[in-house]
Amino acid sequence: MAGFDSTEPSHVEESEPLRSDANIAGPTADPVPGPRTEPADAPGGAVDIAHSAPAAADAPVGRAAQQTVAAMYRAGGGLPRPERTRIMIVANQKGGVGKTTTTVNLAASLALHGARVLVIDLDPQGNASTALGIDHHAEVPSIYDVLIDSRPLSEVVQPVRDIEGLFCAPATIDLAGAEIELVSVVARESRLQRAISAYEQPLDYIFVDCPPSLGLLTVNAMVAGAEVVIPIQCEYYALEGLGQLLRNVELVRGHLNPELHVSTILLTMYDGRTRLASQVAEEVRGHFGKEVLRTNIPRSVRISEAPSYGQTVLTYDPGSSGSLSYLEAAREIALRGPIPRQHEGIHQ
């Protein structure tokens, strides 16, 4: 397909928000992840979204998002499925850089592309759960029960309405005390990794939304996955604190998870009208090299509004610049596959 060039200021006109039936649509017919629809002996096979991908229930927002993706596929063809589940840890201890927004919108984009995706909300604020329209009050089975009480992950996973193939393990406020409770637990750093390993349903991607800190919850995420995704805000303090995050990645890799590496850097809140955004983008690309996606995520009112309606921007306004940018970023991630650690360009 013709690449979506988001390195220049986006001129895509924002369409009116699609709110009609978003908050009354029922759950999808697939309450827990089940077998894939394509043959199991065809890993890495391309998916034709126009024919193979299931429609997103009957909600107008789901159909509109699916039509947007179908239009992109008519220009560019299908995306390959990973040969094994890619576990992607979205982390940055600096707050307000778009971690949760990136997590839910990349996950939704890949699900609309036909993949089966699980979002694990590891942030006690539960913003990823909110953005996906998942109930996460105190009584709801959550990732806290998985980490502290060894509850099976399959018992807390919920389907995301409007987007077939997207699922979420929600966070509740109980998670705020989990780091203190984990201190005395045996193998406290690998609780999440063991829960994921015991999860028997097939998935293409797992995204873990980390809290804005480098505590035990983030360490659990890094032990569980191989790829770290770092959203970087195109602002003056963009690189502040990244050194400590990269050192933590190095420590976890050296002692707990030798496969861990930074695979993806995504520039967020990019405003092409300002010289500062261009300078920050140039500096990040010069420092991190090919790990930085070509697609930048623009500043967008639609991206900011979507969570208040319990939606991702993909279903809230499929034709917006933010939606199209996340679709293209997800396409980049899927097409290039996991970057082997020995080919990393990041100097840690």
Beta strands, then each sheet from edge to edge (+ up, - down):
strand 1: 46-47
strand 2: 79-80
strand 3: 86-90
strand 4: 117-121
strand 5: 158-159
strand 6: 166-169
strand 7: 205-209
strand 8: 227-233
strand 9: 261-268
sheet 1: 1+ 2-
sheet 2: 5+ 6- 4- 7- 3- 8- 9-
end
